[in-house]
Amino acid sequence: MPAMFPRHTVEIRLEEPKAFRRLSRSLVEMAIVTGILARVYRVLILTHGSNNWLYLGAVTVVGVVFLIGMFTAHLANYPLHQYLWRAPLFAGVEVLSEMATSALLLALGREANGTVRAHWDDFAGMGLHALLYRGLTFVLWALILAGVVTLVRETHIVHEEDDEPDERPRPVSTHGG
């Protein structure tokens, strides 16, 4: 018998969600982890990477995929009507954690601003830049994701209606033929 239908009630096992699933339910925790990892990744690619266009394009794509992947993992736990406020809030918390990480890196002398080391006078500009790009990325991605989810739901509902048998009574023909 499947585990979902135990023979005795003492056999019922409550399964807790996996660690990443539990993390993805929390907007604050998910945004903090995303911000820290995004800033550390940025510093690594700026200080230890190549300057050719192929490398910069590849690491940018990886960074964007990571950001929207983490954001999507969070949004997947919630209904569409909550995307409107979750996207900007996620961006705000993500940027705050990213800038806290940046402050720590600045204090250690490890923060990069392009190909040179950043200084405290670069901090505000880096924060505004991060807020602009992360905010736009998350809000636009939430709109795209909401559109795709809506489209899939509408398409799925149409297919369900087509697949259901017609249960209306059919008129009986009295004509021979």
ABEGO torsion letter per residue (X at the ends): XBAABBABAAABBBBBBBAAAAAAABAAAAAAAAAAAAAAAAAAAAAABBABAAAAAAAAAAAAAAAAAAAAAAAAABBAAAAAAAAAAAAAAAAAAAAAAAAAAAAAGABBBEABBBBAAAAAAAAAAAAAAAAAAAAAAAAAAAAAAAAAAAAAAAAAAAABBBABBBBBBABBX
